Amino acid sequence: MDLPQNELDRLVFFEHARKAAEAAYAKNPLDADNLTRWGGALLELSSFQNGTDSVKMVEDAVSKLEEALEVNPSKHDTMWCLGNAYTSHAFYIPDHQAATVYFDKAAQCFRQAVELDPENEIYHKSLELSSKAPELHLELQRQMATQQQASHGATSASSMKTPKKKKNGDLKYDILGWVILAVGIVVWVGMAKSHVPPPPSS
């Protein structure tokens, strides 16, 4: 895998975060912050995988985030990360009906995150974007189907349209990238907090 330096740095950072969270889990499996970091790191790392490996990693992220919510059901950042994981999962599913189930779960998570932390603008924005996700998914599936048809027919007209279709298809990855970047920030902040020495007692 030939990655630009910033992507390689991201991969190394989140792989380190995943391993650190795994080690911390062995010592304390009931640490909701650690489970959230682990789930967030897995979600980030899923963008470096392909096909079924991506889906498996997203499913693992969902599992860790759900486990964190069992420990602390009112942890809004975990709820928000879980919404992002469900959104990512939905975009990997070609069947629109099946994907809608995950979009609905994501919207519910975002609503709960907003209820738990009503001042958080990112949660409000995520909830707003989640209402547009099913429509975007449908459009992407249409474009991919058209692209496949175009690639089967070797006419010059269809090959002229391909660059435009590719550009539109990139929108899916832009949105997934936005979701993953946002989750990455949460994981990074969480890791930074976990390594900060406690404030001196007064």
Long-range contacts (C-beta under 8 A, 24 or more apart in sequence): 1-48, 3-48, 7-48, 10-44, 10-184, 11-45, 11-48, 13-188, 14-41, 14-44, 14-45, 14-184, 14-187, 15-41, 15-45, 17-41, 17-44, 17-187, 17-188, 17-191, 18-42, 18-45, 20-191, 30-71, 31-71, 32-68, 32-69, 32-71, 32-72, 32-75, 32-78, 33-68, 33-190, 33-193, 33-194, 34-194, 35-64, 35-65, 35-67, 35-68, 35-71, 35-78, 36-64, 36-65, 36-68, 36-75, 36-77, 36-78, 36-81, 36-186, 36-187, 36-190, 37-187, 37-190, 37-191, 37-194, 38-64, 39-63, 39-64, 39-65, 39-68, 39-78, 39-81, 39-82, 39-85, 40-65, 40-81, 40-183, 40-184, 40-186, 40-187, 40-190, 41-187, 43-81, 43-84, 43-85, 43-88, 43-180, 43-183, 44-180, 44-183, 44-184, 44-187, 46-88, 46-180, 47-176, 47-177, 47-180, 54-92, 55-89, 55-92, 58-85, 58-88, 58-89, 58-92, 59-89, 61-85, 62-86, 62-89, 74-116, 75-116, 76-112, 76-113, 76-116, 76-117, 76-120, 76-123, 77-113, 77-186, 77-190, 79-109, 79-110, 79-112, 79-113, 79-116, 80-109, 80-110, 80-113, 80-120, 80-122, 80-123, 80-126, 80-186, 81-183, 81-186, 82-109, 83-107, 83-108, 83-109, 83-110, 83-113, 83-126, 83-130, 84-126, 84-179, 84-180, 84-182, 84-183, 85-183, 87-130, 87-133, 87-179, 88-176, 88-179, 88-180, 90-133, 90-137, 91-133, 91-137, 91-140, 91-172, 91-175, 91-176, 94-141, 94-144, 96-134, 96-137, 96-138, 96-141, 99-134, 99-137, 100-134, 100-137, 103-130, 103-133, 103-134, 103-137, 106-130, 106-133, 107-131, 122-182, 126-182, 129-175, 133-175, 136-171, 136-172, 136-175, 139-168, 140-168, 140-169, 140-171, 140-172, 143-168, 143-169, 144-169
